[in-house]
């Protein structure tokens, strides 16, 4: 009986969390998650925080701290330099699609224009991916859109 009550309480808490997350915008939701510190710092450096706190809606394919750490040594530090702000902005805006695209909206071969202007491609075979990068967490609701967690940093076509 105690076990069932505990499981029910745990499930109820888990299902209630997305509703609470909807009170926060995309930036605050990402910061609260604790696994997007590098992304948050990059958004600040690029001057994109206020944009992603705006009304949106936005869909953000958000690389984790581990995704940024997997880049070649020195890449993140180099991108964070003031003289590389345009390159950093191009990379970050390649992770953002205008509108709220939930995982249930994704289809095989779907193409979407990013805020950067370049397109991304969604595939579903073997699990959802964006440009071949695994979407490891989907549908994290925010007041102005949705976050999908990805395991690598997307690089826009040059």
C-alpha positions in Angstrom: 0.0 0.0 0.0 2.8 2.4 1.0 4.7 1.5 -2.2 1.6 2.2 -4.4 1.0 5.5 -2.7 4.6 6.5 -3.2 4.5 5.6 -6.8 1.3 7.5 -7.3 2.7 10.5 -5.6 5.9 10.3 -7.7 3.9 10.0 -10.9 1.6 12.9 -9.9 4.7 15.1 -9.2 6.3 14.2 -12.5 3.2 15.0 -14.5 2.7 18.3 -12.6 6.3 19.5 -13.4 5.7 20.4 -17.1 2.8 22.7 -16.0 5.0 24.5 -13.6 7.7 24.8 -16.3 5.2 26.6 -18.5 5.3 29.6 -16.2 9.0 30.1 -17.2 10.2 31.3 -20.6 12.7 29.2 -22.7 15.8 30.8 -21.1 14.6 30.4 -17.5 13.4 26.9 -18.1 16.8 26.0 -19.6 18.7 27.6 -16.7 16.5 25.8 -14.2 17.3 22.5 -15.8 20.9 22.8 -14.8 22.3 21.1 -17.8 22.4 24.0 -20.2 24.9 26.3 -18.5 27.2 26.6 -21.5 24.1 27.3 -23.8 23.0 30.0 -21.3 26.4 31.6 -21.3 26.6 31.5 -25.1 23.1 33.1 -25.4 24.3 35.9 -23.1 27.5 36.4 -25.0 25.6 36.5 -28.3 23.0 39.0 -27.0 20.1 36.5 -27.6 18.7 36.2 -24.1 16.1 38.9 -24.5 15.0 37.5 -27.8 14.4 34.1 -26.4 12.6 35.6 -23.4 10.3 37.3 -25.9 6.8 36.2 -26.8 7.8 33.7 -29.4 6.8 31.0 -29.8 10.1 29.3 -30.4 11.3 25.8 -30.7 14.8 25.3 -29.4 17.0 22.3 -30.1 19.1 22.8 -27.0 22.6 21.2 -26.8 23.6 20.1 -23.2 26.7 21.1 -21.5 28.1 17.6 -22.5 27.4 18.4 -26.1 29.4 21.6 -25.9 32.2 19.8 -24.0 32.4 17.3 -26.9 33.5 20.0 -29.3 37.2 20.1 -30.2 39.2 21.6 -27.3 39.1 25.4 -27.3 36.1 25.7 -29.6 33.7 27.1 -27.0 36.3 29.5 -25.6 37.1 30.7 -29.1 33.4 31.2 -29.9 32.9 33.2 -26.7 35.4 35.9 -27.7 33.8 39.2 -28.6 35.3 39.1 -32.1 33.5 35.9 -32.8 30.0 37.1 -31.8 28.6 36.8 -35.3 29.8 33.2 -35.7 28.4 32.3 -32.2 25.1 34.0 -33.1 24.9 32.1 -36.4 25.4 28.8 -34.6 22.9 29.5 -31.8 20.2 30.8 -34.2 20.6 27.6 -36.2 19.2 25.8 -33.1 16.0 27.8 -33.1 12.9 27.4 -35.2 10.1 29.9 -35.2 6.8 28.5 -33.8 6.1 25.7 -31.3 7.0 22.4 -32.8 6.1 19.5 -30.5 7.6 16.0 -30.9 4.2 14.8 -32.2 4.5 17.3 -35.0 7.7 15.8 -36.3 7.6 13.8 -39.5 10.2 11.8 -41.4 12.2 14.0 -43.7 10.6 17.2 -42.3 12.5 20.3 -43.1 12.3 23.5 -41.1 13.8 26.9 -41.6 15.8 28.1 -38.6 16.1 31.7 -37.3 19.6 31.6 -38.8 17.9 31.2 -42.3 19.3 27.7 -43.0 17.2 24.6 -42.9 17.4 21.6 -40.6 16.1 18.1 -41.4 14.2 15.9 -39.0 14.4 12.1 -39.3 12.6 9.5 -37.2 14.2 6.2 -38.2 16.0 4.8 -35.2 14.6 7.6 -33.0 14.1 11.3 -33.6 17.1 13.2 -34.9 17.7 16.7 -36.2 20.4 16.8 -38.8 21.4 13.3 -37.6 21.8 14.5 -34.0 19.8 12.5 -31.4 16.9 14.3 -29.8 17.4 12.8 -26.3 14.6 14.8 -24.5 11.5 16.2 -26.1 8.7 18.6 -25.3 10.0 20.6 -22.4 7.3 23.2 -22.2 8.0 26.8 -21.6 5.7 29.8 -21.6 7.0 31.0 -25.0 7.7 27.7 -26.8 9.3 24.3 -26.3 12.8 22.9 -25.8 14.0 19.6 -27.3 17.3 18.4 -25.8 20.0 17.3 -28.3 23.3 15.5 -27.7 25.5 17.5 -30.1 25.9 21.1 -31.2 24.5 21.7 -34.7 26.8 23.5 -37.1 25.1 25.6 -39.8 26.1 25.2 -43.4 28.8 27.7 -44.3 
